[in-house]
Amino acid sequence: MTDICSIVAVVVTHNRIDKLKKTLQCYLKSPIQKVLVVDNASTDSTALYLKELECLESDRISVLSLEKNVGGAGGYYYGLEYVKNNWVCQWVVLSDDDSYPDINAIDRFQSSEMINSNYKQIIAAKVLFPDGQACPMNRPMANPTLSLLLRNFIARDSLLALSDPSCEGDRLKPVMASSFVGMFIPLEALKNSEVMPCKEYFLYWDDISFCLDMRAEGIMVNYCEELIFYHDCPRRSGKISGTRFYYFVRNGLKTIKKFPALIRYPALAIKGASWFLQSIRQRSLKIYLRALRDA
């Protein structure tokens, strides 16, 4: 029988107190050891709520309050840095303030001998909307192969779209990258590799870049459909413009340059052209050219 592994959570929040409350309630109902909430300079009542919760749950809730909003990328960077320097645990699981584990997810992770015995892998959870439908924005990126690229091209799907694991026999499926929502990271891998989220990314692509950097250090990424997280986010992405469009394009180009050679140049060409056309449609050509220069 394996020992119960120790898991802590890092949750990054900014001005979404109602969603944060539900996320923290779900974590507190789970057997997770501790939760670090990174408050990204919220201007609503988040700070007061967290101060009260930290007093009530002092053994399980800790708060890291940042002086300015450094985005999701910066929040995860400082959260993981804090855990590395101050806590003793085996695994760190990440989520946004609007994402939370299924009631059985942490128990299932702790009881898995296959997961507990391997600290050379990141484990990515399956992410669903609260109603149980798949959440496309948190879909893992598959390892690129010629057959995968051809199949997805014919199906007019994303070139790196992962085939449905429920149709296959593997419990853990190797993938190229996944989102930070429901990502389980071994603390040992963080310390040994010294890989951290790119805090300068601020928003977008920070999780994919992190996975690629970890893979370069020999830490694999595996997708586990038995681990369920829920993401209470909009069904459709809103229009990305202004500064957000800049980060989306710049970070995307920086990250794609880390892709395996088989997909790197096709992805740069396809995405570069797509974002150029988008910049023309929304009159953001100057922003696109600045992102292109900075990438």
N, C-alpha and C positions, 0 to 999 in steps of 0.2 A: 504494500500500500504506500502511495506517495505522500510526502508531507504536504500540508496545505501551503500553497505559495502565497507570499505577501504581495498585495497589489495596492497601489495608490493611484488616484486620479488627478489630472490637471484639467481644469475647466476655465476657459477664457471667456470673459463677459464684457459687454459694453452696452449700457442703456437698454437692457431687455430684462427687467427685473421679473416680470411675470413668467417668462420662459425659464429664467434662471431658477426661480423657486421650484418649478416642477422638476427640473433636471437634478437639483440638489436633493429634493425629496426622494427621487428614485435611487440616487446613490446611497443615501442614508438608510434606505430600506434593504440595500444589498450588503453582502459581507465585506465590502471594500474597507481597507484599513483606515485610510485617510484621504481627504480631498483637499487639494490646494486650489483655491479660486483666485485667478489672476484678474483683478479689477482694472480694466483698461481705461482708467480715468473717467469712469461713468459720471454723468452730470444729473442723473435722476436720483431716486432714493436707494439705489443699489448699495452705496457705502453704509448707510444706516442699517439696512437689512442685514448685510454681512457682518456688521459689528455685533448686532444682537444675536445672530446665529452662531457666530464664533464663541460668544459667551455661553450659549446654551449647549453647544456641541464642541467644547474646547478640546476634547480628546480626538475628534475626527475631522473638524473643519479648521483650516488655516486660510488666511487671506493675505495675498500679496498685492498691495495697492501701488499702481504705477502713477507717476506724476503726469504723464501725458499718454495719449492714445497712440500706441505703437502698432496697431493693427493686429490681426490674428497671428501673423508670422512672429512679430515681436513678443506678443503675449505668450505664445508657446515657447519661444526662446528663453524668456526670463523664468517661466514656470519650470521648464526642464532644468535650467541652471540651478534654480532654488532646490529642487528635489535632489539633484546630483550632489550638492554641497551640504545639504542639511538632513536628509532622510535616509534611512536604511530600508530597502525593499528589494524585491526581485523584479517586479514589473511596474511600468507606468502606463496607464491608459488615458488617452486624450479624448476630449469632446468639446464642442462649442456649448454656449449657454442654452442653445435650443435643441440639443441632442442628448440622449440618455440611454442607458442600457435596458434591455428587456429584463423582466423580473428574475429570470434564471441565468442571465448572461455571465455574471461574475462567478456564481456557483459553478456553472459549466466550465468556465475557464480554469478555475482553481482545481477542479477534479480531473482535469485532463492530463493523464500521464505523458502523452505525446508532447503536449505543449510545455509542461513543467520541466521536462528534461532537456530542453534545447534552448540555450541562450544565444544562439547564432541566427535567430530569425525574429522578424517582426510579424505579428499576427494581425491581420485586418479583418474586422467584423463585417457581416452583411448588414447594410443600412437600408432601412425601410421608412416610408412615411408612417405616421401614427396609425393609419388605417390598414397597414400591412402591404401596401403596394411598394414596388421597388423604387428607390430614390436615385434617379439617373445621375445626379451631380456627384454622388459618392460611389459610383461604380468603379471598381478597380480597373487598372490598365493591364491587359494581358501581355505576356512575353511575346514579342513579335516573331512570327514565322511566316514564310512565304504563303503557306496554305491559309493561315489566319487572315493575312492581309487580303488575299484574293477572295476568300469567302465573304469578308466584311465589305469589300469593295462591291461585289456583286449584289450584296444585300442592302447596299447604300447605308451601311451603318458606320459608326466610327471605326477607323482602321484598327484601333487597339481595343475594341469592345470585347469584353470577356464573354465566352460562351457560358450558357447557364450551367453552373456547377451542379444543380439539382438533377441534371440529365447525365451526370458522370458519377463514377464510383469513388473518386478521391475525396477524402475528408478535408485535407489541406491541399489547396491548389496553388502552386507557385505563380506569382504575378510579378509584373514589372514595378508597379507602384499602386498606392491606394491613398485615400483621403485620411486626414487626421481624425475624422469622426470614427470612434471605435477602434483606434489603432493602439495595440498593445506592444510596448517597446521594452525589451529587457534593460534594466539599469546597467547591467554589466556591459552590454553592447554600447550604450551611450558613453560610459566611462572609457572603455578600451578604444573606441573609434574616434572619440572627440567630435563626432558629427553632431551638428545642431541645426535647427531650422534657420534659414537665411533671414535674419530679422529685418534686413533692408528691403525684403520683398513687400512688406506691409500687408498686402492682400494678394491672393491668387497664386497658385502654383507652388506655394511653399511646401506643401505636403508631398507633391510629386518630386520636387527637387531633393527633399530630405530622403525619400526612399532611394533615389538614384545614387545619392552620396553614400548611403548606407550600403548599397549593393557594391559600390566600388571598394568598400572596406571588408567585403566578404560576408555581410549580413543580408540574408535573403528575406524576401517578403512573401508571406503565405496568406492566402485568403481562406477563411473558415466560415462556411455558411451556417454552422451550428451556433455561432455567436451573433446575436441579433442586437442591433442598436436602432433607435428611432430618431429621425431627424424631422423636427417640426418646422420646416422651412416652406417657402412658397413653392407651388407646383411648377411655376415657370419663372425663369430668371428674368429680372427686370432689365431695362436698357442699361448697358454699361457705357458710360460716357465720362468725359472730363478726366479727372485724376484717376478714377477707377479704370478707365479704358487704358490710360498710360501704364498702370501697373499690370493690367491683364496682358497687354502686348509685350511689354519689356520683359516681364517675368516669364511669360510663355516662351519667348525666343531664347532667353538664357537657359531655361530648363530643357527645351527641345535639343539644344546643343549637347546635352548630356545623354541623350537617347542612344541606344545601340545603333551602330552604323547602318543596319538594314532599314531602319525607319527614320533615322535622323534627317536626311536630306529630303525625302518625300514629305515628311511632316513640316519641315521648315518652308518648303515651297507651297504646300497646301494652306497651312495656317497663315503664312506671310501674305499670300494673295487674298485669302478670306478676310483678314483683318484690314488689308488695304482697301478692299471694296466696302467694308463696313465703315471705315473712316471717311470714305467719299460720301456714302449715304447720309451719315450723320454730321458731315462737315467738321470732321476731326482730323484732317490730314496733317496739320502741324503737330498734333499730339502723337499721331502714328509715326511721323518722321523722327520726332524726339525720342520715342521709345525704341525705334529701330537703331538710332545712333547710340543710345545708352546700353543696348543689349550687346 
